[in-house]
Amino acid sequence: MSLTKISGGTIYDPLNQVDGIVGDIWVRDGKVISAPSEGTKADKVIDANGLVVMPGGVDMHCHIAGPKVNVARKLRPEDKRLADKVMRTPNTRSGTMGSVPSTFATGYKYAGLGYTTAFDAAIPPLGARHAHEEFHDTPVIDKGFFVLMGNNHFVMQQIKENEPEKLKGYVAWLLAAAKGYAVKAVNPGGVEEWKSGGPKITNIDDTVDYFEVTPRKILCALADAATQLKLPHSLHVHCNNLGLPGNWTTTLDTMQALEGRKAHLTHIQFHSYAGGDADEETFGSRVPKLVEYVNAHPNLTLDVGQVVFGQTTSMTGDGPLGYYLHQVTGRKWFSSDTEQESGCGIVPIEYKNKSFIHAMQWAIGLEWFLLADDPWQVVMSTDHPNGGSFMAYPQIIHLLMDSGYRKDMCKTIHKKVLERSMLGKINREYSLYEIAIITRAGPAKILGLKDKGHLGPGADADITIYTPQKDITEMFSIPRVVIKSGEVLVEEGHIRQDFTGKTFYVSPSYDEGLITDIREWFERTYTIQFENYPVDEHYMPKRECVMSNE
């Protein structure tokens, strides 16, 4: 059992209230341990004197596997060619890597940034088997995924029939069958009414045809099921009307509809818009109004979905949005439905700093980071690749930590943006401690991963060591050392050894008597046999069940 000592680093470990304290970290068998008795000699010493030491990064909302990611790889072969120029140079900047990298490239690119854990945010249960196969081919990082349920026909049927126990049992069975981690609701109810120029704003109390349920009922029922099952992560919500002008009212209605229930609102930037139709004269930010509500309601957490300028790919479980973007941009487009479960829309997109709409989206994301009172409620994300690549995280960190750099960037964007947002008036700068919260400690806590996001005894020895630099983007782009499960995997941008991370999933208990009803419905409506639906464990050679009531 080898013993490693990381010596003399400046440690930022918010879950253990360690804010820039110089100290040592001891590691044995892939875990952080308490300091051994005085005089104990380590088998290996990593000199971190003058360096910044943080837990490995945790990306709790990205799109790196599953049906839509694979379609996007096919839709954008030119993007994939750029992405796969990874091999032994994982720190290629986002502008040259492409937005939809292969599984192989994804793992090494995350590791090259100092991220050691990532969760795909939207997998239909029918696509779970292949998603796990992709995870097996994604090196280095630990991972998991959220299971799409917001438009699942069986879910809506149980809500319609007022069967909360049957719904709870089905949610538990579905998570266990897919070997998923959490419940995801995308555009719950999928209510859309099209008119000239695009979709009409959906009201949270609009009724879904046939099922006679509303987005409000779906949200509350799934949030209750997640709470009653004691899942490690609360309901993960993609609000209705993503990306549409005027959608801020729906977002506020969603927050209020939860009535104190725990929930995580994702890519909140895309849900914070003033205006109507596609009118630039009314488009703007409503972050101050929304953040006021979040600041007063600790039951809510969120990730931002920051937009960064450049080429990327929009891919979402919200199919109608994909079609809307296709109409707006005129670019190639793909949409599909996955039987009784979900849909998706995929469109290449380019965010331009001289476009008022795009620059406004960029500013709205930064407003969320800078106006939220409690960094423990806010998580860094680009909704990879929807707002941009995760490879842009170092630049976003720079924007948050350096108000001068932020103001310089503001000089390059459309001039109307500073008139329609508060960004130019905000002087707040994040500290390294707060950066460690929004990129590590916060997402790990929100996900319920007790061994991630911190450096206390018992934590997974996922550790990133950075060299302090004046250029913050450069500092966070190329860590000095990245350690995964106690092993040095990356040194100054070079891969030192291979590693296969584990997959997290949950297996809550449920009443076996429900299986008869589920099987009858399944075999009447699906195109595959019931027995072929659940994921066998051999699809997950390295796995960790985070919670099981069996």
C-alpha positions as CSV (number, residue, x, y, z in Angstrom):
1,M,0.0,0.0,0.0
2,S,2.0,3.0,-1.3
3,L,1.7,6.3,0.6
4,T,1.8,9.6,-1.3
5,K,2.3,13.0,0.3
6,I,1.4,16.3,-1.5
7,S,3.6,18.7,0.3
8,G,3.2,22.3,1.1
9,G,0.5,23.3,-1.3
10,T,-2.0,26.2,-0.8
11,I,-5.2,24.3,-0.3
12,Y,-8.7,25.4,-1.3
13,D,-11.2,22.9,0.1
14,P,-14.6,24.6,0.8
15,L,-16.4,21.5,2.1
16,N,-13.9,21.4,4.9
17,Q,-13.7,25.3,5.3
18,V,-10.1,25.3,4.1
19,D,-9.5,28.7,2.4
20,G,-6.0,29.1,1.1
21,I,-4.2,27.3,3.9
22,V,-0.7,25.9,3.3
23,G,-0.6,22.2,4.2
24,D,0.0,18.6,3.2
25,I,-2.4,16.0,1.8
26,W,-1.8,12.3,2.3
27,V,-3.1,9.7,0.0
28,R,-3.2,5.9,0.2
29,D,-5.1,3.4,-2.0
30,G,-6.9,6.1,-4.0
31,K,-8.2,7.8,-0.9
32,V,-7.3,10.9,1.1
33,I,-6.3,9.9,4.6
34,S,-5.6,11.7,7.9
35,A,-2.0,12.7,8.4
36,P,0.0,9.7,9.7
37,S,2.1,9.9,12.8
38,E,5.0,12.3,12.9
39,G,8.1,10.9,11.2
40,T,6.2,8.7,8.8
41,K,7.9,8.7,5.4
42,A,5.9,8.8,2.2
43,D,6.8,6.4,-0.7
44,K,6.2,9.4,-3.1
45,V,6.3,13.1,-2.4
46,I,4.8,15.7,-4.8
47,D,6.2,19.1,-4.1
48,A,3.3,21.6,-4.2
49,N,5.1,24.5,-2.6
50,G,3.7,27.8,-4.0
51,L,1.1,25.9,-6.0
52,V,-2.7,25.9,-5.7
53,V,-4.3,22.6,-4.6
54,M,-8.0,21.9,-5.2
55,P,-10.2,18.7,-5.4
56,G,-10.8,17.4,-9.0
57,G,-13.4,19.3,-10.9
58,V,-17.0,18.1,-11.1
59,D,-19.2,18.9,-14.1
60,M,-22.7,18.1,-13.1
61,H,-24.4,19.0,-16.4
62,C,-23.0,18.2,-19.8
63,H,-23.8,16.1,-22.9
64,I,-21.1,13.5,-23.6
65,A,-23.0,10.3,-24.3
66,G,-26.3,8.9,-25.5
67,P,-28.4,9.0,-28.7
68,K,-28.3,12.7,-29.5
69,V,-24.6,13.1,-28.9
70,N,-23.9,10.2,-31.3
71,V,-26.2,11.8,-33.9
72,A,-24.4,15.1,-33.5
73,R,-21.1,13.4,-34.1
74,K,-22.5,12.1,-37.4
75,L,-24.2,15.4,-38.2
76,R,-20.9,17.3,-37.7
77,P,-18.0,15.2,-39.0
78,E,-16.0,18.3,-39.5
79,D,-16.3,19.0,-35.8
80,K,-15.2,15.5,-34.8
81,R,-12.0,15.7,-36.9
82,L,-11.0,18.8,-34.8
83,A,-12.0,17.1,-31.6
84,D,-10.0,14.0,-32.1
85,K,-6.7,15.9,-32.4
86,V,-6.3,15.1,-28.7
87,M,-3.9,12.1,-28.2
88,R,-1.2,13.4,-25.9
89,T,-2.2,17.1,-25.9
90,P,-5.4,17.3,-23.8
91,N,-5.1,21.1,-23.3
92,T,-5.9,22.2,-26.9
93,R,-8.0,25.3,-26.5
94,S,-11.7,25.1,-27.1
95,G,-11.6,27.0,-30.4
96,T,-9.6,24.2,-32.0
97,M,-11.1,21.2,-30.4
98,G,-14.6,21.0,-31.9
99,S,-17.8,20.9,-29.8
100,V,-18.7,17.2,-30.1
101,P,-15.5,15.2,-29.3
102,S,-15.4,11.5,-29.4
103,T,-15.7,9.5,-26.2
104,F,-11.9,9.0,-26.1
105,A,-11.2,12.7,-26.6
106,T,-13.8,13.7,-24.0
107,G,-12.2,11.9,-21.1
108,Y,-8.7,13.2,-21.8
109,K,-9.9,16.7,-22.4
110,Y,-11.7,16.8,-19.1
111,A,-8.6,15.4,-17.3
112,G,-6.4,18.0,-19.0
113,L,-8.5,20.7,-17.4
114,G,-8.3,19.1,-13.9
115,Y,-11.9,17.7,-14.1
116,T,-12.2,14.2,-12.8
117,T,-16.0,13.7,-12.7
118,A,-18.8,14.5,-15.3
119,F,-22.5,13.7,-15.5
120,D,-24.5,13.5,-18.8
121,A,-27.7,15.3,-18.2
122,A,-30.2,13.7,-20.5
123,I,-30.4,10.0,-21.4
124,P,-33.6,8.3,-22.5
125,P,-33.9,4.9,-20.7
126,L,-34.1,3.1,-24.1
127,G,-30.6,4.6,-24.9
128,A,-29.1,3.7,-21.5
129,R,-27.4,0.5,-22.7
130,H,-25.4,2.2,-25.4
131,A,-24.7,5.2,-23.1
132,H,-23.0,2.8,-20.7
133,E,-21.0,1.4,-23.5
134,E,-19.8,4.9,-24.4
135,F,-18.9,5.5,-20.8
136,H,-16.7,2.4,-20.8
137,D,-14.9,4.0,-23.8
138,T,-14.5,7.4,-22.0
139,P,-11.2,7.3,-20.2
140,V,-10.0,8.7,-16.9
141,I,-13.2,10.5,-15.5
142,D,-15.8,9.1,-13.3
143,K,-19.3,9.6,-14.7
144,G,-23.0,9.0,-14.5
145,F,-26.2,10.2,-16.2
146,F,-29.7,11.5,-15.5
147,V,-32.7,9.6,-16.8
148,L,-35.3,11.5,-18.9
149,M,-38.8,11.2,-17.4
150,G,-40.6,14.5,-17.8
151,N,-42.4,13.4,-21.0
152,N,-42.5,9.7,-20.3
153,H,-46.0,8.4,-21.1
154,F,-46.2,6.0,-18.1
155,V,-45.2,8.9,-15.8
156,M,-47.9,11.2,-17.2
157,Q,-50.5,8.4,-17.0
158,Q,-49.9,7.8,-13.3
159,I,-50.1,11.5,-12.6
160,K,-53.4,11.7,-14.6
161,E,-54.8,8.8,-12.5
162,N,-53.5,10.2,-9.2
163,E,-51.3,7.2,-8.4
164,P,-48.3,8.7,-6.5
165,E,-47.2,5.3,-5.1
166,K,-47.3,3.7,-8.5
167,L,-45.4,6.7,-10.0
168,K,-42.8,6.5,-7.2
169,G,-42.3,2.8,-7.8
170,Y,-42.0,3.3,-11.6
171,V,-39.4,6.0,-11.1
172,A,-37.4,3.7,-8.9
173,W,-37.7,0.8,-11.3
174,L,-36.7,3.0,-14.3
175,L,-33.6,4.3,-12.5
176,A,-32.6,0.8,-11.6
177,A,-33.3,-0.6,-15.1
178,A,-31.3,2.2,-16.8
179,K,-28.6,2.2,-14.1
180,G,-29.0,5.9,-14.0
181,Y,-28.3,8.4,-11.2
182,A,-31.1,11.0,-11.1
183,V,-34.5,12.1,-12.4
184,K,-34.5,14.6,-15.3
185,A,-37.5,16.6,-16.6
186,V,-36.9,18.4,-19.9
187,N,-39.7,20.8,-21.0
188,P,-42.1,18.8,-18.9
189,G,-45.3,18.0,-20.7
190,G,-43.7,19.1,-24.0
191,V,-46.6,21.6,-24.5
192,E,-46.0,23.7,-27.7
193,E,-48.4,25.8,-29.7
194,W,-46.9,27.0,-33.0
195,K,-47.7,30.3,-34.6
196,S,-46.1,32.4,-37.4
197,G,-42.4,32.8,-36.7
198,G,-42.0,30.2,-33.9
199,P,-43.5,28.5,-30.8
200,K,-45.8,30.3,-28.4
201,I,-44.8,30.6,-24.8
202,T,-46.0,27.7,-22.8
203,N,-47.9,28.3,-19.5
204,I,-47.0,26.1,-16.7
205,D,-50.7,25.2,-16.3
206,D,-51.3,24.4,-19.9
207,T,-52.8,20.9,-20.4
208,V,-51.0,18.1,-22.2
209,D,-53.4,16.6,-24.8
210,Y,-54.7,13.1,-23.9
211,F,-52.9,12.8,-20.6
212,E,-54.7,15.8,-19.1
213,V,-51.8,16.8,-16.9
214,T,-49.8,20.1,-16.8
215,P,-46.1,20.9,-16.5
216,R,-46.8,22.0,-12.9
217,K,-48.3,18.6,-12.0
218,I,-45.4,16.8,-13.6
219,L,-42.7,18.8,-11.8
220,C,-44.3,18.5,-8.4
221,A,-45.0,14.8,-8.8
222,L,-41.5,13.9,-9.9
223,A,-39.9,16.2,-7.3
224,D,-42.0,14.4,-4.6
225,A,-40.9,11.0,-5.9
226,A,-37.3,11.9,-5.9
227,T,-37.6,13.2,-2.3
228,Q,-39.5,10.2,-1.1
229,L,-37.0,7.8,-2.7
230,K,-34.2,9.7,-0.9
231,L,-32.3,10.0,-4.1
232,P,-28.9,11.6,-3.7
233,H,-29.7,14.3,-6.2
234,S,-33.0,16.2,-6.4
235,L,-35.2,16.6,-9.5
236,H,-33.1,18.1,-12.3
237,V,-35.3,20.5,-14.2
238,H,-35.0,21.9,-17.7
239,C,-37.8,24.5,-17.6
240,N,-40.3,24.9,-20.4
241,N,-39.7,27.5,-23.2
242,L,-35.9,27.2,-23.2
243,G,-34.3,30.0,-25.4
244,L,-37.5,31.9,-26.1
245,P,-37.9,35.6,-25.6
246,G,-40.1,36.3,-22.6
247,N,-39.5,32.9,-21.0
248,W,-38.4,34.4,-17.6
249,T,-42.0,34.3,-16.5
250,T,-42.2,30.6,-17.0
251,T,-39.0,30.2,-15.1
252,L,-40.3,32.2,-12.1
253,D,-43.6,30.2,-12.3
254,T,-41.6,27.0,-12.2
255,M,-39.6,28.1,-9.1
256,Q,-42.8,29.1,-7.3
257,A,-44.7,26.0,-8.4
258,L,-42.2,23.8,-6.6
259,E,-43.4,25.3,-3.3
260,G,-40.3,24.7,-1.3
261,R,-39.5,21.3,-2.8
262,K,-35.8,20.7,-3.5
263,A,-34.9,21.0,-7.2
264,H,-32.0,21.9,-9.4
265,L,-32.7,24.2,-12.3
266,T,-30.3,23.7,-15.2
267,H,-28.8,26.0,-17.8
268,I,-30.6,28.9,-16.2
269,Q,-29.1,31.4,-18.6
270,F,-31.3,30.1,-21.4
271,H,-34.4,30.7,-19.2
272,S,-33.9,34.3,-18.1
273,Y,-35.0,36.3,-21.1
274,A,-37.3,39.4,-21.3
275,G,-39.1,40.3,-24.5
276,G,-41.6,38.9,-26.9
277,D,-41.4,37.0,-30.2
278,A,-38.0,37.6,-31.7
279,D,-38.1,41.4,-31.2
280,E,-34.6,42.7,-30.4
281,E,-36.2,45.9,-29.1
282,T,-37.7,44.0,-26.1
283,F,-35.2,41.2,-25.7
284,G,-33.1,41.6,-22.5
285,S,-32.2,40.2,-19.1
286,R,-34.5,39.4,-16.2
287,V,-31.8,37.9,-14.0
288,P,-32.2,40.4,-11.2
289,K,-35.8,39.4,-10.8
290,L,-35.1,35.7,-10.9
291,V,-32.0,35.8,-8.8
292,E,-33.9,37.6,-6.1
293,Y,-36.2,34.6,-5.8
294,V,-33.3,32.1,-5.8
295,N,-31.4,34.1,-3.1
296,A,-34.4,33.8,-0.8
297,H,-35.1,30.1,-1.5
298,P,-32.3,27.7,-0.4
299,N,-34.3,24.7,-1.7
300,L,-33.2,25.7,-5.2
301,T,-29.8,25.2,-6.9
302,L,-28.8,25.9,-10.5
303,D,-26.2,25.7,-13.1
304,V,-25.7,28.6,-15.4
305,G,-25.2,27.3,-19.0
306,Q,-22.8,30.1,-19.9
307,V,-22.6,31.1,-23.5
308,V,-19.1,31.5,-25.0
309,F,-18.4,33.0,-28.4
310,G,-17.6,30.7,-31.3
311,Q,-18.8,27.6,-33.1
312,T,-20.7,24.9,-31.2
313,T,-23.6,22.5,-31.4
314,S,-27.0,22.8,-29.8
315,M,-28.4,19.5,-28.7
316,T,-31.3,19.2,-26.4
317,G,-34.1,16.9,-25.3
318,D,-36.4,19.7,-26.3
319,G,-37.1,18.8,-29.9
320,P,-39.3,21.8,-30.8
321,L,-36.5,24.2,-29.8
322,G,-34.2,22.4,-32.2
323,Y,-36.7,23.0,-35.0
324,Y,-37.1,26.7,-34.0
325,L,-33.3,27.2,-34.1
326,H,-33.2,25.5,-37.5
327,Q,-35.8,28.0,-38.7
328,V,-33.9,31.0,-37.2
329,T,-30.4,30.0,-38.4
330,G,-31.2,28.1,-41.6
331,R,-28.6,25.5,-40.7
332,K,-28.9,21.7,-40.9
333,W,-31.1,20.1,-38.3
334,F,-32.0,16.8,-36.8
335,S,-35.0,15.8,-34.6
336,S,-36.2,12.5,-33.2
337,D,-38.5,10.9,-30.7
338,T,-37.6,7.9,-28.5
339,E,-40.8,5.9,-28.4
340,Q,-42.7,6.7,-25.1
341,E,-39.8,8.5,-23.5
342,S,-38.4,11.7,-24.9
343,G,-37.2,13.5,-28.0
344,C,-34.2,15.6,-29.1
345,G,-33.2,18.4,-31.5
346,I,-29.7,19.1,-32.8
347,V,-28.5,22.2,-34.7
348,P,-25.0,23.6,-35.3
349,I,-24.8,27.2,-34.1
350,E,-22.3,30.0,-33.8
351,Y,-22.4,32.6,-31.1
352,K,-21.0,35.9,-32.3
353,N,-19.9,38.8,-30.0
354,K,-21.3,41.4,-32.4
355,S,-24.7,39.8,-32.4
356,F,-26.9,41.6,-29.9
357,I,-28.9,38.4,-29.1
358,H,-25.7,36.3,-28.6
359,A,-23.9,38.9,-26.6
360,M,-26.9,39.4,-24.4
361,Q,-27.0,35.6,-23.7
362,W,-23.3,35.9,-22.8
363,A,-24.0,38.8,-20.4
364,I,-27.0,37.0,-18.8
365,G,-24.9,34.0,-17.8
366,L,-22.3,36.2,-16.1
367,E,-25.1,38.1,-14.3
368,W,-26.2,34.9,-12.7
369,F,-22.8,34.1,-11.4
370,L,-22.2,37.6,-10.2
371,L,-25.6,38.5,-8.7
372,A,-26.3,35.2,-6.8
373,D,-25.6,35.7,-3.1
374,D,-24.6,32.2,-2.2
375,P,-22.1,30.4,-4.5
376,W,-23.2,27.1,-3.1
377,Q,-26.4,27.5,-5.1
378,V,-24.6,28.2,-8.4
379,V,-22.6,25.7,-10.5
380,M,-20.4,26.4,-13.5
381,S,-21.6,24.9,-16.7
382,T,-21.8,25.8,-20.4
383,D,-24.5,23.1,-20.8
384,H,-21.7,21.5,-23.0
385,P,-21.9,21.9,-25.9
386,N,-25.1,24.0,-26.0
387,G,-23.6,27.3,-24.7
388,G,-20.1,26.2,-25.7
389,S,-17.5,23.6,-25.0
390,F,-16.5,22.7,-21.5
391,M,-13.0,23.6,-22.7
392,A,-14.0,27.2,-22.2
393,Y,-14.2,26.9,-18.4
394,P,-10.8,28.5,-17.8
395,Q,-11.9,31.6,-19.7
396,I,-15.2,31.8,-17.7
397,I,-13.2,31.5,-14.5
398,H,-11.0,34.4,-15.7
399,L,-14.2,36.5,-16.4
400,L,-15.4,35.9,-12.9
401,M,-12.1,36.5,-11.1
402,D,-10.9,39.6,-13.0
403,S,-13.4,42.5,-13.4
404,G,-10.8,44.4,-15.5
405,Y,-10.7,41.5,-18.0
406,R,-14.5,41.3,-17.9
407,K,-14.8,45.0,-18.7
408,D,-12.3,44.7,-21.6
409,M,-14.4,41.9,-23.0
410,C,-17.5,44.1,-22.7
411,K,-15.8,46.6,-25.1
412,T,-15.8,44.0,-27.8
413,I,-19.5,43.0,-27.7
414,H,-22.7,44.6,-29.1
415,K,-23.0,48.1,-27.5
416,K,-26.7,47.6,-26.6
417,V,-25.9,44.8,-24.2
418,L,-24.7,47.0,-21.4
419,E,-27.9,49.1,-21.7
420,R,-30.1,46.0,-21.3
421,S,-28.2,44.3,-18.5
422,M,-26.4,45.1,-15.2
423,L,-23.1,43.5,-16.2
424,G,-21.2,46.7,-16.7
425,K,-22.2,47.9,-13.3
426,I,-21.0,44.8,-11.4
427,N,-17.5,44.9,-9.9
428,R,-17.7,41.6,-7.9
429,E,-14.7,39.3,-8.4
430,Y,-14.7,35.7,-7.4
431,S,-12.0,34.4,-5.1
432,L,-10.2,31.0,-5.6
433,Y,-12.3,29.7,-2.7
434,E,-15.5,30.6,-4.5
435,I,-14.2,29.1,-7.8
436,A,-13.5,25.9,-5.9
437,I,-17.2,26.0,-4.7
438,I,-18.8,26.4,-8.1
439,T,-16.5,23.9,-9.9
440,R,-16.0,21.3,-7.3
441,A,-17.5,21.4,-3.8
442,G,-20.9,22.8,-4.8
443,P,-21.7,20.3,-7.6
444,A,-20.4,17.4,-5.5
445,K,-22.7,18.4,-2.6
446,I,-25.7,19.0,-4.9
447,L,-25.2,15.6,-6.5
448,G,-24.9,13.9,-3.1
449,L,-21.4,12.6,-3.8
450,K,-19.9,12.4,-0.4
451,D,-16.5,11.3,-1.6
452,K,-16.1,14.0,-4.3
453,G,-15.4,17.7,-4.3
454,H,-13.3,17.8,-1.1
455,L,-9.9,16.7,0.3
456,G,-10.8,15.5,3.8
457,P,-10.1,11.9,5.0
458,G,-12.2,9.4,3.1
459,A,-12.5,11.5,-0.1
460,D,-11.5,10.1,-3.4
461,A,-8.0,11.2,-4.1
462,D,-9.0,13.3,-7.2
463,I,-6.7,16.3,-6.9
464,T,-5.7,19.1,-9.2
465,I,-2.6,21.3,-8.7
466,Y,-2.4,24.6,-10.5
467,T,0.5,27.0,-11.0
468,P,-0.6,30.6,-10.0
469,Q,-0.4,32.9,-12.9
470,K,-1.4,36.5,-13.8
471,D,-3.2,35.0,-16.9
472,I,-6.0,33.2,-15.1
473,T,-7.2,31.5,-18.3
474,E,-3.7,30.0,-18.8
475,M,-3.6,29.0,-15.1
476,F,-6.8,26.9,-15.3
477,S,-6.1,25.6,-18.8
478,I,-3.0,23.7,-18.0
479,P,-2.8,22.3,-14.4
480,R,0.7,21.4,-13.2
481,V,-0.6,18.0,-12.0
482,V,-3.9,16.1,-12.2
483,I,-4.3,13.1,-9.8
484,K,-7.1,10.6,-10.3
485,S,-7.8,8.0,-7.6
486,G,-4.3,8.7,-6.2
487,E,-2.5,8.2,-9.5
488,V,-0.7,11.0,-11.4
489,L,-2.4,11.0,-14.8
490,V,-1.5,14.4,-16.2
491,E,1.6,16.6,-15.8
492,E,1.7,20.0,-17.4
493,G,-0.6,18.9,-20.2
494,H,1.0,15.5,-20.9
495,I,-0.8,12.2,-20.2
496,R,1.4,10.0,-18.0
497,Q,-0.8,6.9,-17.8
498,D,-4.2,5.5,-18.8
499,F,-7.0,5.1,-16.3
500,T,-10.7,3.9,-16.5
501,G,-13.0,5.7,-14.2
502,K,-16.2,4.3,-12.6
503,T,-19.9,4.9,-13.3
504,F,-22.2,6.1,-10.6
505,Y,-25.8,4.8,-10.4
506,V,-28.6,4.4,-7.9
507,S,-30.8,1.3,-7.2
508,P,-33.7,2.4,-5.0
509,S,-36.2,-0.2,-3.8
510,Y,-39.7,-0.6,-5.2
511,D,-42.7,-2.8,-4.8
512,E,-42.1,-5.8,-7.0
513,G,-45.9,-6.1,-7.4
514,L,-45.8,-3.1,-9.7
515,I,-43.8,-5.0,-12.3
516,T,-47.0,-6.7,-13.6
517,D,-48.6,-3.4,-14.6
518,I,-45.3,-2.0,-16.0
519,R,-44.7,-5.2,-18.1
520,E,-48.3,-5.2,-19.5
521,W,-48.0,-1.5,-20.6
522,F,-44.5,-2.0,-21.9
523,E,-45.2,-4.9,-24.1
524,R,-48.3,-3.2,-25.4
525,T,-46.5,0.0,-26.4
526,Y,-42.8,-0.6,-26.9
527,T,-41.0,-2.2,-29.9
528,I,-38.7,-4.3,-27.7
529,Q,-39.3,-7.0,-25.2
530,F,-39.5,-6.1,-21.5
531,E,-36.7,-8.4,-20.5
532,N,-34.3,-6.7,-23.0
533,Y,-34.9,-3.3,-21.5
534,P,-32.9,-3.3,-18.2
535,V,-29.2,-2.7,-18.4
536,D,-27.1,-5.7,-17.4
537,E,-24.2,-5.0,-15.0
538,H,-21.7,-6.4,-17.4
539,Y,-22.2,-3.2,-19.4
540,M,-20.6,-1.4,-16.4
541,P,-17.3,-3.2,-15.6
542,K,-16.4,-0.4,-13.1
543,R,-19.4,0.8,-11.2
544,E,-20.5,2.2,-7.9
545,C,-24.0,2.1,-6.5
546,V,-24.4,5.3,-4.5
547,M,-27.7,4.3,-2.9
548,S,-29.6,1.1,-2.6
549,N,-32.6,0.3,-0.4
550,E,-32.6,-3.4,-1.3
